[in-house]
Amino acid sequence: MGRRKKNRKRNPVKDWVGYAALRFGLFILLRFSVRANLRFARFLGSQMWKNYKRGRIRAMDNLRRSFPDKDEQWCAETGKRSFQQIVMLVIDIFYTSKLITRDNYRKYSRYKNVEQIKWLMQGGQGILMLTAHYGNFEIMGYMLGLFGFSIYSIARPIDNPYINKYLLSLRKHTGQKIIDKKGATDKMEQIIAEHASIGFIADQDAGRKGVFVDFFGKKASTYKSIGLLAMQYDMPIAVASSKRVGDDFFFEIEIQRVIFPDEWKDKDDPLTWITQEYVKATEDFIRQDPTQYWWLHRRWKHQPRVRKAKKPAE
C-alpha cells in the first residue's frame, strides 16, 4: 500500500497574496464588458488546450471512447471548445451577481420544463437537484436563491481560505446556502426538516466503492449518497442542465428528467436503478451539446473488479 499524502500546512502570507492578486485582476477585468471578457476567456481556453498536454490527451481519450463514430477533427474541435467553456465559466461567476436581478433575469436566461419542479418546491417539497460539470452549472443555485427557494448546494471548499470566503460571498449573494462536502452528512436531517432542496454536481468518479452504471457505453463509478438519500426520505430527483447559448452570457436552463419515488418502489435493486436513471439523463443533455461538458475529468478512473473464474477441480 502506498503512503498517504500529508496535508501541507498552508502559508497565510502566500494565501493572502494569491487573494490580493485575484482581486486586483478582477478589478482590471471588470472594467470591461462581459462580452469582451468572454472573448478573452475563449482565447485563454484555446491556449490551455494547446499547452495543457495531459488534460488534452485525457479529453481526447474520453471523447473517442464516448463518440466512436466521430473522427479526430470533431473530437479535437469539441475538446478545444470544452476547454474554452471552462474558462468562460470563471468569467460567468464573477459577473452573475453584477448582472442578474429579479427584474432582468429573462435578459440572460430562458427555461424549459421547469414548471413541475417550481410548483413542487413552492409547495414545500424538498428535491434533490442534480447536474454535471456542463455549461454554467453554477448559475442554477444562484437563480433558485434569487427567487426565494430554499436551496443548499454541496461543494468542496477552495484550498485558499481567503479566495474561498470571497467566492462563497458571491454564491450566497441571493440566499443560496453552501455546505462543505465533508460535513454534509451531519446536516441532512436539518435540511430535510426544513423541506429544503439540495443541489449536487453528480458526475465525479466515486472510487471502487461507488455504484457502477453505464455512462456513454462504459461503466462509471457513481456516488451512492444521492440514491440513498432519495430512498430514505422519499425525495424526488430532478436532473437539470444550464446550457450556454452561443458565446454570450445567456443560458437555457432545462429540467431533463424528474424521478419520483413511485418509480423505484418495485425495483429489485432501487439504488442501482435510480443511479442509472439520473446518469442516463445527464448523458442525454451532454449529447445535446458535447462541447459544454468537462471532458478532461477522469470520469472512468475506476472500473468494476473483474472476478477471476474458478479453476475446475481436477
Sequence and secondary structure as in RCSB ss.txt:
>XXXX:A:sequence
MGRRKKNRKRNPVKDWVGYAALRFGLFILLRFSVRANLRFARFLGSQMWKNYKRGRIRAMDNLRRSFPDKDEQWC
AETGKRSFQQIVMLVIDIFYTSKLITRDNYRKYSRYKNVEQIKWLMQGGQGILMLTAHYGNFEIMGYMLGLFGFS
IYSIARPIDNPYINKYLLSLRKHTGQKIIDKKGATDKMEQIIAEHASIGFIADQDAGRKGVFVDFFGKKASTYKS
IGLLAMQYDMPIAVASSKRVGDDFFFEIEIQRVIFPDEWKDKDDPLTWITQEYVKATEDFIRQDPTQYWWLHRRW
KHQPRVRKAKKPAE
>XXXX:A:secstr
           HHHHHHHHHHHHHHHHHHTTS HHHHHHHHHHHHHHHHHH HHHHHHHHHHHHHH TTS HHHH
HHHHHHHHHHHHHHHHHHHHHHHH  TTTGGGTEEEES HHHHHHHHTT   EEEE SBSSTTHHHHHHHHTT  
EEEEE   SSHHHHHHHHHHHTTTS EEEEGGGHHHHHHHHHHTT EEEEE  S   TTSEEEEETTEEEEE SH
HHHHHHHHT  EEEEEEEE TTSS EEEEEEEEE HHHHTT SSHHHHHHHHHHHHHHHHHHH GGGB TTS TT
S             
